[in-house]
Amino acid sequence: MKTAIFPGSFDPITLGHQDIIEKSLNLFDNVIIGIGQNREKKYMFSAEKRKKFVENTFQSIDNIQVKVYDGLTVDFCKKNNANYIIRGLRNVSDFEFEKTIALTNRRLSGIETVFFLTSAKNSFISSGIVRDLISNNGDYSLLIPKGLNIK
């Protein structure tokens, strides 16, 4: 069984995240969505709320688990017997940033990172844009999974 971790803050989950996760199910038997806790980062939503958003998005898919974790992603992978990390790429700057992390993770642990390109229709979406829309009472509904109520 091939298990992969898709780590992120998911603050909140977007259509871009959903796109990557759905693509990853074609390659992996199990996908664990790891909601990372970074003490230096300020989140709009609590870890529990973010976990609930993700669980609600994928409630009908049996081979997806959602877990909150602290610490290094490679340690979380080892704890969950995952040999792969999933990352989404929207643009060239995403690749440059993610490549450095992927090479470091491989050197530290031997865990490979698999990159998926977001669909063109979702390539502009980020959690930061969604948070800005939420904060300013904008319409964010077209950028998050259908039926998700995050307010």
C-alpha positions, 0 to 999 in steps of 0.5 A: 500500500502506498501512503502519502501525506499532503501537509499544509495549514489549510487555513482554510481549504481551497479548491486548489487543495481539493484539486491536488488531493483528488489528483493524488488519489490516482497514485496513492492507496491512502492519503493523509491530509496533515494539518500542520501546527506552526507556533510562529504562524497566526491562523484565522481558524483553529486546528479543530476547525480546519480539520473539520473543514477538510473532513467535511470536504472529503467525507465520502472518500474512505482512503483519506484521513485527516490528522493534526500534527506538530513538528517536522513533516518527515517525522509525521510521515514516519509515524504514519508509515508514509514514504511520500509527501504530496505538494501542489504547484501553482507557479514557478515560485512555488516550485523553487520554494518547494524544491528546496524543502523536498531536497532537504526532506529527501536528504534527512529521511529518504522520503520523496516529494511528488509534485502535482500541478494545479488545474489552470482554473485554480492556479490563482487561488490561495488560502491567503486570498480567501482569508482576505476576502473573509476578513473584508466580507468579500465573496469567497464561495467560488474559491472553496469546496462546494457546500463548505460553510466556514463562517 
